[in-house]
């Protein structure tokens, strides 16, 4: 039997808020530094891929499909880690370690002149996040996008106002805090990128490390 001392540590509200901040930050980071591209979600890339394909611009279509593939590969890798390293949530620590390494590489600037590689790396990071951290205290949430969280926000607002469900109010305000943290992440990204450029991503390195230390601390205690 698997000995899982950490329970549902990945659903911790503080971890959810930190990761949502990172999601917002990375959107600002790629938007400002890399041709106004949002690397977190793949809807835009799928749309552009389809447009370029129809227009016969196959090279541009190829470039747009690369981050989509990077996103998909990361989801597969996450599932593999869950299968192979479930003991004490070891797979979560592996995912966080990979994200720490990836953000360090981005901060060094090896690929700063290669936009598509940077976008693929950030898509990979975000996919690992969304594949690993799916819930916040039992409620579904997305750390790298707001659409699903906004839907949940209004769903629980409706349950609170229309159906008078007592617990819905509390969950509604939790989603308020998560969406607000995403906005704070975007704002912080805009400010830091202005002054630190590519090096600003080291804030994400620090925050991923912080989440890793929280999980290690929870395990030891």
C-alpha positions in Angstrom: 0.0 0.0 0.0 1.3 3.5 -0.9 2.3 5.5 2.1 1.2 9.0 1.3 2.1 11.2 4.3 1.3 14.4 2.4 -2.4 13.8 1.8 -3.7 16.4 -0.6 -0.9 18.9 -0.1 -1.1 20.0 -3.7 -4.6 21.4 -2.9 -3.2 23.8 -0.2 -4.8 27.2 -0.7 -1.4 29.0 -0.2 0.2 26.9 -2.8 -2.7 27.6 -5.1 -2.3 31.3 -4.7 1.5 31.2 -5.3 1.1 29.1 -8.5 -1.7 31.4 -9.7 0.6 34.4 -9.2 3.3 32.6 -11.3 0.7 31.9 -14.0 -0.2 35.6 -14.3 3.5 36.6 -14.1 4.5 34.3 -17.0 1.7 35.7 -19.2 3.1 39.2 -18.6 6.7 37.9 -19.2 6.0 36.4 -22.6 3.6 39.2 -23.7 6.2 41.9 -23.1 9.4 40.2 -24.1 8.3 37.8 -26.8 6.0 39.3 -29.5 2.9 39.7 -27.3 2.4 35.9 -27.1 0.5 34.3 -24.2 2.3 31.0 -23.6 0.2 29.8 -20.7 -2.8 28.6 -22.7 -3.0 27.0 -26.1 -6.3 28.3 -27.5 -4.5 31.1 -29.3 -1.9 28.9 -30.7 -4.5 26.5 -32.1 -6.4 29.4 -33.7 -3.3 30.8 -35.3 -2.2 27.3 -36.4 -5.6 26.8 -38.2 -5.4 30.3 -39.8 -1.9 29.8 -41.1 -2.7 26.4 -42.4 -5.6 27.6 -44.4 -3.6 30.5 -45.7 -0.8 28.1 -46.8 1.7 29.7 -44.4 3.0 26.3 -43.4 6.2 27.5 -41.6 4.2 29.8 -39.3 1.7 27.0 -38.7 4.6 24.7 -37.8 5.9 27.3 -35.3 2.5 27.6 -33.7 2.1 23.9 -33.2 5.4 23.5 -31.4 4.2 25.0 -28.1 1.0 22.9 -28.4 3.2 19.8 -28.6 5.3 21.0 -25.7 2.2 21.4 -23.6 0.9 18.0 -24.5 4.2 16.3 -23.8 4.4 17.9 -20.4 0.9 16.5 -19.6 2.1 13.0 -20.6 5.2 13.4 -18.5 3.2 14.5 -15.5 1.0 11.4 -15.8 4.1 9.2 -16.1 5.5 10.7 -12.9 2.2 10.2 -11.1 2.4 6.5 -12.2 6.0 5.9 -11.3 6.6 8.2 -8.3 3.3 8.3 -6.3 5.0 7.4 -2.9 4.8 10.5 -0.7 3.9 12.7 -3.6 7.4 12.4 -4.9 6.1 13.2 -8.4 5.1 16.7 -7.2 8.6 17.4 -6.0 10.0 16.2 -9.3 7.7 18.5 -11.3 8.6 21.5 -9.1 12.3 20.7 -9.5 12.0 20.5 -13.3 10.2 23.9 -13.3 13.0 25.4 -11.1 15.6 24.2 -13.6 13.6 25.5 -16.6 13.2 29.0 -15.1 16.9 29.1 -14.3 17.7 28.2 -17.9 15.4 30.9 -19.1 16.9 33.5 -16.8 20.4 32.7 -17.9 19.3 33.8 -21.4 20.7 31.0 -23.5 17.5 31.1 -25.7 16.7 34.8 -25.4 17.0 35.3 -29.1 15.0 32.2 -29.9 11.4 33.1 -29.2 9.9 29.8 -30.2 12.2 27.9 -27.8 11.3 30.2 -24.9 7.6 29.9 -25.6 7.9 26.1 -25.8 9.7 26.0 -22.5 7.2 28.2 -20.8 4.3 26.2 -22.3 6.1 23.1 -20.8 6.3 24.7 -17.4 2.7 25.8 -17.4 1.5 22.4 -18.6 3.4 20.7 -15.7 1.7 23.1 -13.3 -1.8 22.5 -14.6 -1.3 18.7 -14.8 -0.1 18.7 -11.2 -2.1 21.3 -9.4 -5.8 20.8 -10.4 -7.7 21.5 -7.2 -7.6 24.0 -4.3 -9.0 22.6 -1.1 -11.1 20.2 -3.1 -12.4 22.7 -5.7 -11.3 22.6 -9.3 -9.0 25.5 -10.2 -6.5 26.4 -13.0 -3.2 28.0 -11.9 -2.4 29.4 -15.4 -5.7 30.7 -16.7 -8.8 32.6 -15.6 -11.6 31.3 -17.8 -12.4 28.2 -15.7 -11.9 30.1 -12.4 -14.2 32.8 -13.6 -16.9 30.3 -14.5 -16.5 28.7 -11.0 -16.6 32.1 -9.4 -20.0 32.9 -10.9 -21.3 29.4 -10.4 -20.7 29.6 -6.6 -21.9 33.2 -6.5 -25.2 32.0 -8.1 -25.4 29.2 -5.5 -24.8 31.7 -2.7 -27.4 34.3 -4.0 -30.0 32.1 -5.6 -29.9 28.8 -3.8 -28.7 30.2 -0.4 -26.0 27.5 0.0 -24.0 28.4 3.0 -20.7 27.0 1.8 -20.9 28.7 -1.6 -20.1 32.1 -0.2 -16.8 30.9 1.2 -15.8 29.2 -2.0 -16.9 32.3 -4.0 -14.4 34.5 -2.1 -11.7 31.8 -2.5 -12.1 32.2 -6.3 -12.0 36.0 -5.9 -8.6 35.6 -4.1 -7.3 33.3 -6.8 -8.3 35.6 -9.7 -7.0 38.6 -7.8 -3.7 36.8 -7.3 -3.5 36.1 -11.1 -3.9 39.9 -11.7 -1.3 40.7 -9.1 1.1 38.3 -10.9 0.5 40.0 -14.2 1.0 43.5 -12.7 4.2 42.4 -10.9 5.4 40.8 -14.2 4.9 44.1 -16.1 6.9 46.0 -13.5 9.8 43.6 -13.0 10.2 42.8 -16.8 10.5 46.6 -17.4 13.5 46.8 -15.1 15.0 43.2 -15.1 14.0 41.9 -18.5 14.7 38.2 -18.9 16.2 38.0 -15.3 12.8 38.8 -13.8 11.8 35.1 -14.3 14.0 34.3 -11.3 11.1 35.4 -9.2 9.3 32.3 -10.5 12.3 30.2 -9.7 12.2 31.5 -6.1 8.4 30.8 -5.8 8.7 27.3 -7.2 11.4 26.7 -4.7 9.2 28.1 -2.0 6.4 25.7 -2.9 8.9 22.8 -2.9 10.1 23.7 0.6 6.5 24.0 1.8 5.9 20.4 0.6 9.1 19.1 2.1 8.3 20.8 5.4 4.8 19.4 5.5 6.2 15.9 4.8 8.8 16.1 7.6 6.3 17.6 10.1 
